[in-house]
Every structure is written in C-alpha cells, then in structure tokens.
Amino acid sequence: MMCAVVFQPQGRLYYADPGGLTLQVGDSVLYPTSAGPEVAQVVWAPEWVSDEVAGLPVLEGIAGPDQLADATTNRRTRAAARVAARRLIREHGLPMKVSGIDHVAATNHTTIYFTAPHRVDFRALVRDLAATLNGKVELRQLTPRDEARLTGGIGSCGRELCCSTFLVDFEPVSVRMAKEQELPPNPMRISGACGRLMCCLKYEHPLYQEFAEQAPALGEHVETPEGEGTVVGHNVPGEKVVVRLDATGRRSACALASVCSSRKAFESRG
C-alpha cells in the first residue's frame, strides 16, 4: 500500500506506507522525518502498488489534537521568523530574498532558506536573527532550481512544477537535448520557472536518441508503401518519417516500420 501527503497546501508530494491505517483524502497524519514526526495531510488515499515499490517511510499514526495544535504553533512561528528575517535583511542592506522557513520546536532551531545573486556575508545577520527569535538560526543559500522546488508554481505546460511535486533529484539538462528534439533555441521557450533549462527536456531525450538510431537520415532515398522518395523530415512522437515521393513530389508521413532504406544506403551503413 502507498499514499501521498503534503506538508503545506499545493506543496511537494511525499510518498509513504500507511501501515495499518485506514485513511482518506484530507486526513492529518504523522509523517516520520529526521527531526521527528511532523503533521502532514493526505492528498492521495492509500492504494495497492506493485511489489517493486519498497523502502517507503511508514506513517506513525493519525495526528491528534496536541499534534495539530503544535503544527499550528509551528506555522505561526515560521511566519514570525519570515517577517523578522525580511526586516533584518533590509536593515543590513543585504541582497537576499527569503524563500522558505523551517522550524524544529523540539530544539528551537530555525532554518532560513534564501537566494542571492552571489555569496553573501551574513554573519552579523545570523547573530541578530538568533537574538530576535531567541533560538538557534541557520541560513542556507538555494540555487534557482531549489528555489523553484520550494516555492512551487505552474509550468508552461499548465501543470504544477515537476520539481515541486515528484522529482527527487535534478538530472543534468543540456542545450543539445533541445536541439535534438528540434525545439527553438529561444531561452524563453525552453527555460523553466527557475530560469534554467526545463527538466522535462530530459524525459523524451532517450526516445529521440532511439529514433535517430533506427530512422533514415534526412536526404536519404527510401522505399515506402506509396513509392520511392527522399526523407525530408522526422515525426519522433508519432514514430513517422516524412518522405517526398519521387513520382508526385507530394509529402507523405509514413510509419517508421514501413520505410525501408535503399540497398545502396543500407550497404553504406554497414
């Protein structure tokens, strides 16, 4: 069995094993973390999955009134810490932007996540924050991708950002992937909310690589069910090859499996 929870509305999904709990969407549960169990909300009710999914954290139970009250207090503490951090950043004149706040009540430890155009000397800021919040304070600088994951948003596809919902690790993405997928080299078209290349360029890249290994190259003379012709284009998602027929000059989109290279081209490949 597997379910999904979030720690804040529209936040990133965290998957868990419900154990023996009978849960419904909207229930508040205790999710195990390195800092102890934290209150989370079920957004995906438990359902059976394949045996390949294993090693998920097991929920520790239903959140009771005390845990819900602690969670409310924790949210208020984080909100107060955000206000204090923004005020002190302005007073110190630092080029920083607060992106998120974490607070562990058991140890009175507050972690403030921020972004900045360069490395920032925030030692004096940490001292003032610790005195203001009356606890231990840690500042962590985020990359643009980490900031997008933390704050969330809507991508150009109209769906929630992959990094804030299901992506666990960021895989390297290159401009070459966009070129191989015949996407326009316009940074505004292939960049995500973080300003970096979209992570989804990585998703279909293996499909384009596999197609390139099997399909005849542009300009190659081939045989099709409609007659012989020259390859003038590829339709990778549709697994088709666009051929200009010799007899009529008409363009025809033929299934990759039905297109055969000429014997001369086949022997030159070998």
PASEBA-1860 file (N, C-alpha, C; in nm, 3 decimals):
! residues 270
1> MMCAVVFQ> 0.084/-0.120/0.000/0.000/0.000/0.000/0.088/0.125/0.000 ~ 0.040/0.230/-0.066/0.115/0.355/-0.071/0.017/0.471/-0.075 ~ 0.055/0.581/-0.010/-0.025/0.703/-0.015/0.069/0.821/-0.031 ~ 0.013/0.939/-0.053/0.093/1.060/-0.070/0.040/1.169/0.023 ~ 0.134/1.245/0.081/0.097/1.352/0.174/0.172/1.479/0.137 ~ 0.125/1.590/0.188/0.193/1.719/0.171/0.202/1.786/0.308 ~ 0.305/1.869/0.325/0.323/1.941/0.450/0.261/2.080/0.445 ~ 0.233/2.127/0.324/0.167/2.256/0.307/0.080/2.250/0.182
9> PQGRLYYA> -0.026/2.330/0.176/-0.116/2.324/0.060/-0.041/2.347/-0.070 ~ -0.072/2.265/-0.170/-0.009/2.271/-0.303/0.141/2.247/-0.296 ~ 0.187/2.181/-0.189/0.329/2.156/-0.173/0.372/2.028/-0.242 ~ 0.499/1.994/-0.222/0.555/1.875/-0.284/0.495/1.749/-0.223 ~ 0.478/1.647/-0.308/0.423/1.520/-0.262/0.531/1.436/-0.196 ~ 0.496/1.375/-0.084/0.583/1.280/-0.016/0.507/1.148/-0.004 ~ 0.570/1.041/-0.048/0.504/0.912/-0.050/0.537/0.833/0.077 ~ 0.441/0.754/0.122/0.459/0.681/0.247/0.377/0.552/0.245
17> DPGGLTLQ> 0.416/0.463/0.334/0.341/0.339/0.358/0.242/0.366/0.471 ~ 0.111/0.355/0.446/0.014/0.386/0.551/0.015/0.286/0.666 ~ 0.086/0.175/0.651/0.086/0.075/0.758/-0.053/0.015/0.774 ~ -0.101/0.014/0.895/-0.234/-0.040/0.921/-0.341/0.066/0.929 ~ -0.311/0.189/0.887/-0.406/0.299/0.898/-0.507/0.296/0.784 ~ -0.630/0.329/0.814/-0.734/0.347/0.712/-0.751/0.497/0.693 ~ -0.709/0.547/0.578/-0.701/0.691/0.556/-0.789/0.734/0.441 ~ -0.827/0.863/0.446/-0.900/0.927/0.338/-0.830/1.059/0.305
25> VGDSVLYP> -0.858/1.110/0.187/-0.801/1.239/0.147/-0.846/1.347/0.246 ~ -0.751/1.425/0.294/-0.780/1.530/0.390/-0.745/1.495/0.532 ~ -0.716/1.367/0.562/-0.679/1.328/0.698/-0.541/1.384/0.733 ~ -0.522/1.418/0.859/-0.393/1.465/0.909/-0.321/1.348/0.974 ~ -0.198/1.324/0.931/-0.121/1.209/0.978/0.016/1.255/1.026 ~ 0.087/1.162/1.090/0.223/1.189/1.139/0.322/1.123/1.045 ~ 0.401/1.205/0.976/0.500/1.156/0.880/0.637/1.158/0.945 ~ 0.713/1.046/0.942/0.844/1.043/1.007/0.948/1.126/0.932
33> TSAGPEVA> 1.021/1.211/1.004/1.130/1.289/0.946/1.253/1.277/1.036 ~ 1.363/1.330/0.990/1.486/1.325/1.071/1.473/1.403/1.200 ~ 1.381/1.501/1.203/1.361/1.582/1.322/1.244/1.530/1.407 ~ 1.192/1.413/1.371/1.079/1.358/1.444/0.953/1.362/1.359 ~ 0.844/1.303/1.407/0.719/1.301/1.327/0.661/1.441/1.310 ~ 0.617/1.471/1.187/0.556/1.600/1.158/0.418/1.578/1.099 ~ 0.330/1.675/1.123/0.193/1.666/1.074/0.189/1.692/0.924 ~ 0.123/1.605/0.851/0.105/1.619/0.706/-0.038/1.583/0.672
41> QVVWAPEW> -0.080/1.624/0.553/-0.218/1.599/0.509/-0.218/1.502/0.392 ~ -0.308/1.405/0.398/-0.320/1.305/0.293/-0.387/1.368/0.169 ~ -0.322/1.357/0.054/-0.379/1.408/-0.071/-0.401/1.295/-0.171 ~ -0.352/1.177/-0.138/-0.371/1.061/-0.223/-0.397/0.943/-0.131 ~ -0.518/0.895/-0.134/-0.558/0.788/-0.044/-0.477/0.661/-0.072 ~ -0.458/0.575/0.028/-0.379/0.453/0.008/-0.437/0.363/-0.101 ~ -0.350/0.308/-0.180/-0.390/0.213/-0.283/-0.279/0.112/-0.305 ~ -0.316/-0.003/-0.362/-0.217/-0.107/-0.384/-0.125/-0.070/-0.499
49> VSDEVAGL> 0.003/-0.102/-0.482/0.103/-0.078/-0.586/0.182/-0.207/-0.607 ~ 0.267/-0.209/-0.708/0.346/-0.328/-0.738/0.447/-0.354/-0.627 ~ 0.498/-0.475/-0.623/0.596/-0.512/-0.521/0.730/-0.442/-0.539 ~ 0.750/-0.377/-0.656/0.877/-0.310/-0.681/0.896/-0.187/-0.592 ~ 0.788/-0.129/-0.543/0.796/-0.011/-0.457/0.820/-0.059/-0.314 ~ 0.935/-0.024/-0.260/0.969/-0.068/-0.125/1.053/0.038/-0.058 ~ 1.067/0.027/0.073/1.151/0.120/0.148/1.086/0.253/0.177 ~ 0.954/0.263/0.161/0.886/0.388/0.191/0.875/0.408/0.343
57> PVLEGIAG> 0.882/0.533/0.390/0.863/0.557/0.533/0.721/0.519/0.574 ~ 0.706/0.466/0.692/0.576/0.421/0.742/0.517/0.530/0.831 ~ 0.393/0.569/0.802/0.326/0.670/0.883/0.314/0.622/1.028 ~ 0.330/0.716/1.121/0.332/0.681/1.262/0.195/0.691/1.330 ~ 0.094/0.734/1.255/-0.040/0.737/1.312/-0.118/0.859/1.268 ~ -0.238/0.870/1.321/-0.323/0.987/1.295/-0.283/1.100/1.388 ~ -0.276/1.221/1.336/-0.241/1.337/1.419/-0.355/1.368/1.516 ~ -0.321/1.377/1.643/-0.420/1.409/1.745/-0.431/1.558/1.769
65> PDQLADAT> -0.517/1.598/1.863/-0.535/1.741/1.892/-0.406/1.810/1.934 ~ -0.322/1.741/2.013/-0.197/1.803/2.057/-0.102/1.827/1.941 ~ -0.091/1.727/1.853/-0.003/1.744/1.737/-0.054/1.853/1.642 ~ -0.186/1.860/1.624/-0.242/1.965/1.539/-0.219/2.103/1.598 ~ -0.229/2.114/1.732/-0.203/2.242/1.797/-0.056/2.281/1.782 ~ 0.034/2.181/1.795/0.177/2.209/1.777/0.206/2.253/1.634 ~ 0.138/2.190/1.538/0.158/2.227/1.398/0.112/2.370/1.372 ~ 0.001/2.410/1.433/-0.048/2.547/1.418/0.051/2.646/1.479
73> TNRRTRAA> 0.104/2.613/1.597/0.203/2.699/1.661/0.329/2.709/1.576 ~ 0.368/2.596/1.514/0.487/2.595/1.430/0.468/2.684/1.308 ~ 0.348/2.682/1.249/0.321/2.769/1.133/0.330/2.915/1.173 ~ 0.278/2.950/1.290/0.285/3.088/1.335/0.429/3.129/1.362 ~ 0.509/3.037/1.417/0.650/3.066/1.443/0.725/3.090/1.314 ~ 0.697/3.008/1.213/0.763/3.026/1.083/0.724/3.159/1.020 ~ 0.596/3.196/1.032/0.551/3.324/0.976/0.621/3.440/1.045 ~ 0.634/3.432/1.179/0.702/3.539/1.253/0.850/3.545/1.215
81> ARVAARRL> 0.912/3.428/1.195/1.053/3.425/1.157/1.073/3.485/1.018 ~ 0.978/3.461/0.927/0.989/3.519/0.793/0.983/3.671/0.798 ~ 0.890/3.724/0.878/0.878/3.869/0.891/1.005/3.928/0.951 ~ 1.058/3.865/1.057/1.179/3.915/1.121/1.298/3.909/1.027 ~ 1.308/3.800/0.951/1.421/3.785/0.858/1.418/3.893/0.750 ~ 1.301/3.918/0.693/1.291/4.020/0.589/1.326/4.159/0.645 ~ 1.280/4.186/0.766/1.309/4.318/0.826/1.459/4.335/0.850 ~ 1.523/4.235/0.906/1.665/4.246/0.936/1.750/4.246/0.810
89> IREHGLPM> 1.707/4.177/0.706/1.780/4.179/0.579/1.779/4.321/0.522 ~ 1.664/4.387/0.531/1.657/4.526/0.484/1.747/4.616/0.568 ~ 1.748/4.597/0.699/1.831/4.680/0.786/1.980/4.660/0.759 ~ 2.020/4.537/0.726/2.161/4.510/0.697/2.197/4.541/0.552 ~ 2.098/4.571/0.469/2.124/4.606/0.330/2.184/4.492/0.249 ~ 2.139/4.370/0.275/2.192/4.254/0.205/2.104/4.218/0.085 ~ 2.166/4.178/-0.028/2.088/4.141/-0.149/2.036/3.998/-0.137 ~ 1.947/3.974/-0.045/1.896/3.840/-0.018/1.744/3.839/-0.029
97> KVSGIDHV> 1.691/3.723/-0.065/1.547/3.704/-0.072/1.510/3.576/0.002 ~ 1.423/3.588/0.101/1.382/3.473/0.180/1.289/3.385/0.096 ~ 1.322/3.255/0.088/1.243/3.163/0.007/1.162/3.065/0.091 ~ 1.209/3.034/0.210/1.137/2.938/0.293/1.191/2.936/0.434 ~ 1.109/2.885/0.525/1.145/2.878/0.667/1.112/2.738/0.719 ~ 1.205/2.680/0.793/1.181/2.556/0.866/1.207/2.582/1.014 ~ 1.124/2.523/1.099/1.142/2.541/1.243/1.118/2.408/1.314 ~ 1.213/2.368/1.397/1.201/2.247/1.477/1.180/2.291/1.622
105> AATNHTTI> 1.057/2.272/1.670/1.022/2.321/1.804/1.100/2.249/1.913 ~ 1.129/2.119/1.894/1.195/2.041/1.999/1.333/2.097/2.032 ~ 1.404/2.146/1.933/1.538/2.200/1.955/1.543/2.352/1.940 ~ 1.428/2.415/1.911/1.420/2.559/1.889/1.521/2.603/1.783 ~ 1.522/2.527/1.673/1.617/2.551/1.564/1.539/2.599/1.442 ~ 1.579/2.714/1.389/1.515/2.772/1.271/1.612/2.775/1.155 ~ 1.569/2.723/1.041/1.649/2.725/0.919/1.581/2.818/0.819 ~ 1.656/2.915/0.771/1.604/3.014/0.676/1.672/2.991/0.541
113> YFTAPHRV> 1.590/2.964/0.440/1.641/2.941/0.305/1.629/3.072/0.226 ~ 1.734/3.106/0.153/1.733/3.232/0.080/1.805/3.216/-0.053 ~ 1.780/3.311/-0.141/1.852/3.319/-0.268/1.922/3.452/-0.275 ~ 2.032/3.456/-0.349/2.111/3.579/-0.366/2.190/3.567/-0.496 ~ 2.221/3.679/-0.560/2.295/3.674/-0.687/2.439/3.629/-0.670 ~ 2.491/3.631/-0.549/2.629/3.590/-0.522/2.640/3.551/-0.376 ~ 2.758/3.510/-0.335/2.779/3.473/-0.196/2.766/3.597/-0.106 ~ 2.703/3.577/0.009/2.673/3.688/0.099/2.733/3.662/0.237
121> DFRALVRD> 2.794/3.766/0.295/2.846/3.757/0.432/2.730/3.790/0.527 ~ 2.670/3.687/0.584/2.551/3.709/0.667/2.577/3.677/0.815 ~ 2.703/3.683/0.858/2.734/3.650/0.996/2.665/3.745/1.095 ~ 2.667/3.873/1.065/2.601/3.969/1.154/2.450/3.948/1.153 ~ 2.396/3.912/1.037/2.252/3.887/1.027/2.212/3.767/1.112 ~ 2.293/3.662/1.112/2.262/3.543/1.192/2.259/3.578/1.340 ~ 2.352/3.659/1.385/2.354/3.698/1.528/2.227/3.774/1.565 ~ 2.187/3.867/1.479/2.066/3.945/1.510/1.941/3.858/1.503
129> LAATLNGK> 1.938/3.765/1.408/1.822/3.676/1.398/1.812/3.585/1.521 ~ 1.925/3.532/1.566/1.924/3.445/1.683/1.876/3.520/1.806 ~ 1.916/3.646/1.818/1.871/3.726/1.933/1.724/3.760/1.922 ~ 1.677/3.788/1.800/1.536/3.825/1.781/1.444/3.705/1.800 ~ 1.483/3.590/1.745/1.399/3.471/1.752/1.424/3.390/1.879 ~ 1.528/3.427/1.953/1.558/3.361/2.081/1.579/3.211/2.060 ~ 1.665/3.177/1.965/1.694/3.037/1.937/1.808/3.025/1.838 ~ 1.841/2.903/1.801/1.947/2.879/1.705/1.894/2.903/1.564
137> VELRQLTP> 1.974/2.975/1.482/1.932/3.010/1.346/2.040/2.965/1.248 ~ 1.997/2.907/1.139/2.086/2.865/1.031/2.034/2.920/0.899 ~ 2.125/2.975/0.818/2.089/3.028/0.686/2.149/2.939/0.578 ~ 2.067/2.904/0.479/2.112/2.821/0.367/2.077/2.888/0.236 ~ 2.178/2.904/0.149/2.155/2.966/0.019/2.110/2.861/-0.081 ~ 2.005/2.890/-0.155/1.947/2.798/-0.251/1.990/2.832/-0.393 ~ 1.994/2.730/-0.477/2.013/2.751/-0.620/1.877/2.788/-0.681 ~ 1.876/2.842/-0.803/1.746/2.875/-0.866/1.653/2.755/-0.877
145> RDEARLTG> 1.707/2.636/-0.905/1.623/2.516/-0.915/1.564/2.481/-0.778 ~ 1.645/2.491/-0.674/1.595/2.460/-0.540/1.487/2.559/-0.498 ~ 1.502/2.685/-0.537/1.401/2.785/-0.503/1.268/2.753/-0.570 ~ 1.273/2.713/-0.698/1.150/2.677/-0.768/1.085/2.556/-0.703 ~ 1.165/2.459/-0.660/1.111/2.341/-0.593/1.042/2.381/-0.463 ~ 1.101/2.475/-0.390/1.048/2.514/-0.259/0.922/2.598/-0.271 ~ 0.923/2.694/-0.363/0.810/2.786/-0.374/0.697/2.731/-0.461 ~ 0.730/2.641/-0.555/0.627/2.584/-0.642/0.582/2.681/-0.749
153> GIGSCGRE> 0.486/2.638/-0.830/0.436/2.722/-0.937/0.376/2.638/-1.049 ~ 0.340/2.705/-1.158/0.280/2.640/-1.275/0.376/2.652/-1.392 ~ 0.402/2.540/-1.457/0.492/2.540/-1.572/0.421/2.582/-1.699 ~ 0.498/2.589/-1.809/0.442/2.630/-1.938/0.341/2.528/-1.990 ~ 0.345/2.405/-1.936/0.251/2.301/-1.977/0.116/2.316/-1.908 ~ 0.108/2.407/-1.810/-0.017/2.426/-1.737/-0.031/2.339/-1.614 ~ 0.070/2.259/-1.586/0.066/2.173/-1.468/0.163/2.226/-1.363 ~ 0.149/2.174/-1.240/0.240/2.215/-1.134/0.383/2.172/-1.168
161> LCCSTFLV> 0.479/2.247/-1.118/0.619/2.220/-1.149/0.657/2.078/-1.106 ~ 0.731/2.009/-1.192/0.774/1.873/-1.161/0.860/1.871/-1.035 ~ 0.948/1.972/-1.020/1.041/1.973/-0.908/0.969/1.989/-0.775 ~ 0.851/2.051/-0.776/0.779/2.073/-0.650/0.675/1.966/-0.623 ~ 0.664/1.866/-0.713/0.565/1.761/-0.693/0.627/1.623/-0.679 ~ 0.704/1.578/-0.781/0.751/1.439/-0.774/0.900/1.421/-0.796 ~ 0.970/1.518/-0.856/1.112/1.500/-0.881/1.190/1.494/-0.749 ~ 1.279/1.397/-0.738/1.361/1.383/-0.618/1.500/1.443/-0.640
169> DFEPVSVR> 1.560/1.413/-0.754/1.693/1.464/-0.786/1.688/1.538/-0.920 ~ 1.775/1.636/-0.935/1.786/1.710/-1.060/1.890/1.642/-1.148 ~ 1.849/1.598/-1.266/1.942/1.537/-1.361/1.993/1.645/-1.456 ~ 2.117/1.632/-1.503/2.173/1.734/-1.592/2.094/1.746/-1.722 ~ 2.070/1.870/-1.763/1.998/1.900/-1.887/2.086/1.992/-1.971 ~ 2.097/1.964/-2.101/2.184/2.043/-2.188/2.106/2.099/-2.307 ~ 2.164/2.201/-2.369/2.103/2.261/-2.489/2.099/2.160/-2.603 ~ 2.193/2.066/-2.603/2.196/1.964/-2.708/2.066/1.884/-2.709
177> MAKEQELP> 2.010/1.859/-2.591/1.883/1.785/-2.585/1.773/1.862/-2.657 ~ 1.771/1.994/-2.639/1.669/2.075/-2.707/1.690/2.073/-2.857 ~ 1.815/2.078/-2.902/1.843/2.075/-3.045/1.801/1.942/-3.106 ~ 1.831/1.832/-3.037/1.794/1.701/-3.090/1.643/1.682/-3.096 ~ 1.570/1.755/-3.012/1.424/1.748/-3.014/1.363/1.855/-3.105 ~ 1.451/1.924/-3.181/1.409/2.025/-3.280/1.325/2.136/-3.214 ~ 1.363/2.175/-3.095/1.296/2.284/-3.025/1.365/2.415/-3.059 ~ 1.293/2.526/-3.059/1.355/2.656/-3.093/1.460/2.693/-2.989
185> PNPMRISG> 1.575/2.744/-3.033/1.682/2.781/-2.939/1.654/2.912/-2.866 ~ 1.529/2.938/-2.837/1.489/3.060/-2.767/1.486/3.031/-2.616 ~ 1.571/3.097/-2.537/1.575/3.068/-2.393/1.439/3.081/-2.326 ~ 1.353/3.171/-2.376/1.221/3.189/-2.315/1.131/3.069/-2.340 ~ 1.160/2.991/-2.444/1.075/2.877/-2.480/1.120/2.748/-2.412 ~ 1.248/2.737/-2.378/1.299/2.611/-2.324/1.347/2.624/-2.180 ~ 1.315/2.738/-2.116/1.354/2.759/-1.976/1.233/2.743/-1.886 ~ 1.257/2.692/-1.766/1.150/2.674/-1.669/1.132/2.796/-1.580
193> ACGRLMCC> 1.053/2.779/-1.476/1.026/2.890/-1.384/1.152/2.935/-1.311 ~ 1.251/2.846/-1.301/1.375/2.880/-1.232/1.472/2.956/-1.320 ~ 1.441/2.969/-1.450/1.532/3.036/-1.541/1.635/2.943/-1.602 ~ 1.635/2.818/-1.561/1.726/2.718/-1.619/1.652/2.633/-1.720 ~ 1.726/2.551/-1.794/1.663/2.463/-1.893/1.561/2.373/-1.825 ~ 1.446/2.352/-1.890/1.338/2.273/-1.831/1.383/2.129/-1.807 ~ 1.349/2.078/-1.691/1.383/1.940/-1.656/1.316/1.841/-1.750 ~ 1.199/1.876/-1.804/1.126/1.782/-1.889/1.196/1.757/-2.022
201> LKYEHPLY> 1.297/1.836/-2.058/1.374/1.806/-2.178/1.442/1.670/-2.166 ~ 1.465/1.628/-2.042/1.531/1.501/-2.018/1.438/1.383/-2.039 ~ 1.307/1.406/-2.021/1.211/1.296/-2.026/1.209/1.225/-2.161 ~ 1.198/1.301/-2.271/1.181/1.243/-2.403/1.312/1.225/-2.479 ~ 1.422/1.268/-2.417/1.550/1.260/-2.488/1.586/1.117/-2.528 ~ 1.569/1.016/-2.441/1.601/0.878/-2.485/1.517/0.834/-2.604 ~ 1.391/0.881/-2.614/1.307/0.846/-2.728/1.365/0.900/-2.857 ~ 1.415/1.024/-2.855/1.474/1.085/-2.974/1.604/1.015/-3.011
209> QEFAEQAP> 1.682/0.973/-2.911/1.806/0.901/-2.939/1.777/0.767/-3.006 ~ 1.679/0.695/-2.954/1.643/0.566/-3.011/1.589/0.581/-3.153 ~ 1.507/0.685/-3.176/1.452/0.709/-3.309/1.564/0.740/-3.408 ~ 1.663/0.821/-3.365/1.773/0.859/-3.455/1.855/0.737/-3.496 ~ 1.864/0.637/-3.409/1.941/0.517/-3.442/1.870/0.430/-3.545 ~ 1.736/0.438/-3.549/1.659/0.349/-3.636/1.614/0.417/-3.765 ~ 1.589/0.548/-3.761/1.530/0.616/-3.876/1.635/0.652/-3.980 ~ 1.595/0.654/-4.107/1.687/0.701/-4.212/1.713/0.850/-4.197
217> ALGEHVET> 1.831/0.893/-4.233/1.870/1.033/-4.216/1.799/1.122/-4.318 ~ 1.797/1.251/-4.290/1.740/1.347/-4.384/1.818/1.343/-4.514 ~ 1.746/1.345/-4.627/1.809/1.340/-4.757/1.833/1.200/-4.810 ~ 1.807/1.098/-4.728/1.830/0.961/-4.770/1.715/0.912/-4.859 ~ 1.749/0.835/-4.961/1.649/0.781/-5.053/1.595/0.651/-4.994 ~ 1.462/0.641/-4.985/1.399/0.527/-4.918/1.284/0.473/-5.003 ~ 1.237/0.357/-4.962/1.120/0.295/-5.023/1.007/0.293/-4.923 ~ 0.886/0.331/-4.967/0.770/0.336/-4.880/0.654/0.261/-4.946
225> PEGEGTVV> 0.547/0.231/-4.874/0.430/0.167/-4.936/0.370/0.250/-5.048 ~ 0.397/0.383/-5.049/0.342/0.469/-5.153/0.441/0.494/-5.266 ~ 0.558/0.433/-5.258/0.658/0.450/-5.362/0.789/0.502/-5.305 ~ 0.886/0.519/-5.393/1.017/0.566/-5.351/1.015/0.717/-5.330 ~ 1.107/0.764/-5.244/1.114/0.906/-5.217/1.235/0.942/-5.133 ~ 1.240/1.068/-5.096/1.352/1.120/-5.018/1.302/1.168/-4.882 ~ 1.376/1.134/-4.777/1.339/1.174/-4.642/1.361/1.324/-4.625 ~ 1.254/1.395/-4.584/1.264/1.540/-4.566/1.228/1.583/-4.422
233> GHNVPGEK> 1.188/1.488/-4.338/1.154/1.525/-4.202/1.127/1.404/-4.115 ~ 1.128/1.427/-3.984/1.100/1.322/-3.885/0.989/1.367/-3.792 ~ 0.903/1.276/-3.756/0.799/1.300/-3.656/0.822/1.198/-3.544 ~ 0.908/1.236/-3.449/0.950/1.141/-3.346/0.835/1.097/-3.257 ~ 0.752/1.189/-3.201/0.643/1.142/-3.115/0.548/1.046/-3.186 ~ 0.525/1.067/-3.317/0.437/0.980/-3.393/0.507/0.861/-3.455 ~ 0.640/0.852/-3.435/0.721/0.745/-3.494/0.696/0.736/-3.645 ~ 0.707/0.852/-3.710/0.685/0.857/-3.855/0.800/0.930/-3.923
241> VVVRLDAT> 0.815/0.901/-4.050/0.915/0.964/-4.134/0.843/1.037/-4.247 ~ 0.877/1.164/-4.267/0.815/1.243/-4.373/0.898/1.226/-4.500 ~ 0.832/1.178/-4.604/0.902/1.146/-4.729/0.841/1.225/-4.844 ~ 0.926/1.283/-4.929/0.880/1.348/-5.053/0.889/1.245/-5.165 ~ 0.772/1.206/-5.217/0.766/1.099/-5.316/0.824/1.143/-5.450 ~ 0.899/1.054/-5.512/0.963/1.088/-5.640/0.860/1.104/-5.751 ~ 0.756/1.025/-5.748/0.660/1.024/-5.858/0.576/1.151/-5.863 ~ 0.529/1.197/-5.751/0.436/1.311/-5.748/0.492/1.435/-5.680
249> GRRSACAL> 0.600/1.421/-5.605/0.654/1.534/-5.530/0.576/1.564/-5.403 ~ 0.474/1.483/-5.378/0.391/1.503/-5.259/0.464/1.452/-5.135 ~ 0.439/1.519/-5.023/0.498/1.475/-4.896/0.402/1.379/-4.827 ~ 0.458/1.274/-4.773/0.377/1.173/-4.706/0.444/1.134/-4.575 ~ 0.363/1.128/-4.467/0.413/1.085/-4.337/0.392/0.935/-4.325 ~ 0.500/0.859/-4.329/0.492/0.714/-4.327/0.543/0.661/-4.194 ~ 0.482/0.552/-4.149/0.526/0.489/-4.026/0.671/0.443/-4.040 ~ 0.747/0.461/-3.934/0.889/0.425/-3.939/0.909/0.280/-3.978
257> ASVCSSRK> 0.823/0.192/-3.929/0.838/0.049/-3.957/0.815/0.015/-4.104 ~ 0.744/0.104/-4.176/0.713/0.074/-4.317/0.811/0.137/-4.414 ~ 0.908/0.212/-4.364/1.005/0.280/-4.451/1.133/0.197/-4.457 ~ 1.179/0.170/-4.576/1.299/0.089/-4.596/1.403/0.172/-4.672 ~ 1.527/0.166/-4.627/1.634/0.235/-4.698/1.666/0.159/-4.825 ~ 1.719/0.230/-4.921/1.761/0.165/-5.045/1.878/0.071/-5.016 ~ 1.898/-0.024/-5.102/2.006/-0.121/-5.080/2.141/-0.050/-5.072 ~ 2.163/0.051/-5.155/2.290/0.123/-5.156/2.314/0.193/-5.022
265> AFESRG> 2.207/0.256/-4.970/2.222/0.326/-4.842/2.242/0.225/-4.730 ~ 2.174/0.111/-4.740/2.186/0.008/-4.636/2.329/-0.048/-4.633 ~ 2.386/-0.074/-4.754/2.522/-0.127/-4.757/2.624/-0.025/-4.711 ~ 2.600/0.105/-4.738/2.692/0.207/-4.692/2.693/0.219/-4.540 ~ 2.580/0.191/-4.475/2.576/0.193/-4.329/2.661/0.080/-4.268 ~ 2.652/-0.036/-4.334/2.727/-0.150/-4.281/2.876/-0.132/-4.301
END
